[in-house]
Amino acid sequence: MSSSSPPAFLQPALANLKHSPPPDRPHVTLTFAQSLDAKIAGQHGKQLILSGKESMVMTHWLRTMHDGIIVGIGTALNDDPQLNTRHLPPRLDSQPHSLPRPIILDPRLRLSPECKLLKNFQAKTGRRPWVLSATPTDDDRPDWQQRYDALSQAGASIVQLELSSNILPVPVVLEKLRRLGINSLMVEGGARIIDSFLNACSFIDTLLVTVAPTLVGSHGVAYGTNIPTGISHLRHFDTQAVGNDAVIILKSEKS
Ligand SMILES: NC(=O)c1ccc[n+]([C@@H]2O[C@H](COP(=O)([O-])OP(=O)(O)OC[C@H]3O[C@@H](n4cnc5c(N)ncnc54)[C@H](OP(=O)(O)O)[C@@H]3O)[C@@H](O)[C@H]2O)c1
């Protein structure tokens, strides 16, 4: 794998990104790392570094290829991710790598104003995070404005969807992001977000899963426990060995 450019196999796998997305949504790449026994985290959600160094670098290259990157608030609170490209070598032309817009699905504004995404934005090493929220319910209302102000002051751009639901429906999120100029979207997890996207699988163009040669055990966090059978439009496209991991790519036959 060349260290100064993305792994060659990513180009054909993501050839759809060169074309305009559908009018009502971005191109969607769902990607995550799992153990051999299909777990994405340890007991009680403990963050596990499942990917080896090489596949971690591949994921950071993937980030450079997308306009936006989504995680759910469960992941934002649990892992405090940075969603940047810090594992990549400097570009040959000394320009910075393209960073995707961090987007957090956070219907109830639970994100911490102290999170790394906001710290990085304040330090000018990260892009301004977008927080997609819902309309506050009566339960949320008492300190909603306080949380809204704290996040805004820390630098978050809060995009309030006209819904009072704790689950932001995938088609609504995608349509909103497309209208906000996101043409390509990487979805990184966690478990509930993966399940929601697999449940709305007609919106997925590319599914890229890194399978690490390790077993987590039954206490780990699983995904896909509630997805419909017969997701037939996602077909095998490529399998690559990346370091000790297997990277398995499925593509929509429509894209
Ligand atoms: N291995 C990997 O590649 C990987 C990647 C990322 C994360 N993870 C792991 O995943 C775990 C976190 O997963 P999680 O399931 O707890 O949290 P999550 O999927 O990150 O976030 C779920 C939360 O997002 C909000 N949400 C808004 N719209 C949603 C929608 N359409 N579908 C689902 N949720 C929606 C809800 O917030 P409210 O609760 O406020 O309503 C929901 O509880 C952590 O253990 C983390 O380490 C692993």
The ligand as an ORCA input file, in Angstrom:
! r2SCAN-3c Opt
* xyz 0 1
  N     -16.155     -0.695     15.565
  C     -16.541      0.422     14.996
  O     -16.244      0.662     13.805
  C     -17.344      1.426     15.778
  C     -17.615      2.681     15.198
  C     -18.371      3.597     15.933
  C     -18.822      3.253     17.202
  N     -18.549      2.034     17.716
  C     -19.060      1.657     19.049
  O     -20.482      1.784     19.026
  C     -20.921      2.020     20.374
  C     -21.959      3.128     20.366
  O     -23.109      2.668     19.700
  P     -24.551      3.070     20.248
  O     -25.529      2.190     19.563
  O     -24.524      3.103     21.728
  O     -24.691      4.592     19.812
  P     -24.765      5.307     18.367
  O     -25.280      4.377     17.339
  O     -23.467      5.990     18.128
  O     -25.830      6.463     18.684
  C     -27.167      6.105     18.910
  C     -27.956      7.332     19.307
  O     -28.039      8.248     18.216
  C     -29.288      8.901     18.267
  N     -29.985      8.718     16.973
  C     -30.535      9.719     16.231
  N     -31.032      9.274     15.111
  C     -30.806      7.942     15.099
  C     -31.111      6.932     14.171
  N     -31.723      7.168     13.004
  N     -30.771      5.664     14.471
  C     -30.135      5.375     15.635
  N     -29.824      6.301     16.552
  C     -30.155      7.579     16.302
  C     -30.057      8.350     19.449
  O     -29.758      9.278     20.485
  P     -30.626      9.451     21.811
  O     -30.250      8.280     22.674
  O     -30.191     10.759     22.386
  O     -32.046      9.429     21.395
  C     -29.381      7.014     19.666
  O     -29.459      6.549     20.995
  C     -19.696      2.370     21.197
  O     -19.385      1.254     22.013
  C     -18.610      2.574     20.162
  O     -17.324      2.231     20.647
  C     -17.811      1.111     17.039
*
